[in-house]
Amino acid sequence: MRVLTDEHVSPVVANTLQSEGIDAVTLYDTPISGKDDPAVLEFANEHEAMILTNDLDFITQQFVDDADHWGILFYEDQRTSRSDIVRSVHNALSILRPEDTRNEIIHIPDGWL
């Protein structure tokens, strides 16, 4: 599965995921860098990517509920270490199938460390 890291996520996370064989890209390396959240969700959908974010808008706003999406990987605490984020994403993606994540919000690192 492909992962798009939101602007609130360090680009180092996407780079580390890539080094572990996960198809990941940081929002900063896309043409939609700086765009609003609905545009990010649309871009992720067009590229069949899950969004890795800690932006509460992705779990509280209607635009997400109204959209068909590939999944949201959400971590709440901005102090979560990069290594815990990477490990959690890696563990979740090693178990979950695309049909498990479709239109779902998966909270990490909760239970994924």
N, C-alpha and C positions, 0 to 999 in steps of 0.2 A: 504494500500500500504506500501511496505517496503522502508525504507530510509537508504542509506549508506552515512555517513558523511565522506567527504574527509579529508586528513591530515591537511588541512589548517583550519579546523573547530575544535573548542575545543571539546574534548570528553564529556564535561559537557552538550553540546547541545544534543548529542545522549542519554545520561542518562536522561535528562529532558524529551525528547520526549518519551522515554520508560515509564517514570513515568506517562505520560499522555495517555498511551495506544497505542502509535504508535510503530510499529515494526521498530526499528531503531538500527543501529550498527555503531560504529566508525571504520574507516579503521584500526586503531591501534589494533583492536581485531580480525583481519582477517589474513590469511596467506599471503596476498599480501601487507601488510604494507611495505612501502618503494619502491614499484614497480612504473613503469612509468604510465602515465595517460591512455594510451590504455589498459594496463592490468587492471587498476581500472575499466574502462568502461566494459571490457569483464567480469570481476568478477560480477559487478553489474547486467549485463544482465543475467548471469547464475543464479543469485539469485533473478531475477525479482525485482530489487531494483532501485529506483530513486537515483540519486547522489545529495547530498547537498554540494555545493562548492562555493568558491569565486575565484577559479583558472580560469583566463581568457582563458587558453588553452581549457577548456571545451566549450567555446562558439566561439572560433576563429579558432580552428585547424580542418583540414580536416578529421582527424580520427573520429571525432564526426559526421560530415556530412555523412561519408561513412558507419556509423554503424546504425543498428537498435537498439534502446535503450528504456528504460522505462521512460525516462525523466530526465532532469537536473533542479534542483532547484538552482538558481544562485543568490547570493547577491554580489554586487560590492564593497561596502564600508566595509573594514575590521574593521572599528570602529562601525559597526552596533552592538548594544547590543545583548547579548545572549538571553535575554528575547524577544526582537523584532524578532530575528530569529526564536525562538521556536514558538512564537505566529503566525508568518507569515506561517510557515510550517503547523502548526496545522490548521489554517484557510483555507489554500489552499487545504489540504488533506480532509478537511471536505466537500468541494464543488466539487473538481475535481474527475473524475472517471479515471481508468487506461487508457481507450481509449482517454481521454482528454490530457494525459501527454505523450503518446507514441511519441517518436521522437521529443518532444517539449522542449524548454528551457523556464522555468517559472522564471521570475525575481521577487525576493522577496527582501525587504518587500513591494515593489511597489504595493499599493492597497490591500495588504493582512493583514494589521494591523487592 
